[in-house]
């Protein structure tokens, strides 16, 4: 083997080693841990709503909306909540601001897509308004999805 062939072989071996190391790191890290929030908190309401909406359980999801938001959805001719979770979709609760019978939950939503060695990562912030109705936190946005 001459000089250029050895260089190509060395570079190829280094690339393969880096890819194998990256796969091992990803597998070692695994899925991100998910905190379970108390159901009677604004955070817990958001969590229960998203789980129901992602599962296609519109009845449970609609039950977690405020009366005002439910009435708006009820009058919608499409009559369904369109909220789907895809692979690589992560919603993180960053902060909660509670004042009397209102709360604002700040979320960070992240989507990772792609294949092979090419991945695209998109991240955006979203705030959700909740109101306290009959002692329970309810989402006050009729078409909330994250």
Buried (B, 14 or more C-beta within 10 A) or exposed (E): EEEEEEEEEEEEEEEEEEEEEEEEEEEEEEEEEEEEBEEEBBBBBBBBBBBBBBEEEBEBBBBBBBEEBBEBBEEEEEEEBEBEBEEBBBBBBEEBEBEEEBBBBBBBBBBBEEEEEEEEEEEEEBEBBBBBBEEBBBBBBBEBBB
